[in-house]
């Protein structure tokens, strides 16, 4: 039986690219470049690349990037965009819990909940972190975002989703937050690229900073830094607060 995150992305590439939460690509790539010291010799893996927005932008800027995703449909959208730009980019279909790479990349990015935090168990989410780490070379850098578990302790997730929703995009309803599991459970209503209306029961895991730090330390990272993640404007100047819906994590092996 397919999980909600598999069903969501079966035919959703065009509509996905119009969602409000994927409009910060240029600024996010600016930040990634700074973190990599503008070194075009570095190899990057984009885990949960979706329709390839970060992969394509970084490739256009001269980096060697491999984009991987679980969804064949999302990858088809990525390949179509790359072809229209006459770019030959390596896109591969893989489950992030079972990546075939070992000690191959200088940097890994995993942005906008491209896989991590969507899994149905904590163990599966940890497998994603473990496989991303395995794909990295020694001294590699891992940059990712995830849902900030401090936010729902001080705010209503329901009100946040309602304020973020907009006409033409996906809409979350029946929202509840489980404080014991730190999971947000909701019903997503959306229209796919063929115009079919769909409803999915979803849930996502939120993480508090101490959890992320402990998980990454257990994987051997020597330096772990966590910041607030502002759409299209990642910055080391943004200290993580309870106002941030997402956190930005930068870890070095």
Helices and strands as residue ranges (DSSP letters): H 4-8, H 13-16, G 20-22, H 25-35, E 43-47, H 53-60, E 64-69, H 72-84, E 90-93, E 105-110, H 122-135, E 136-147, H 151-154, H 157-164, E 171-178, E 183-191, E 197-205, H 209-218, E 223-228, E 246-252
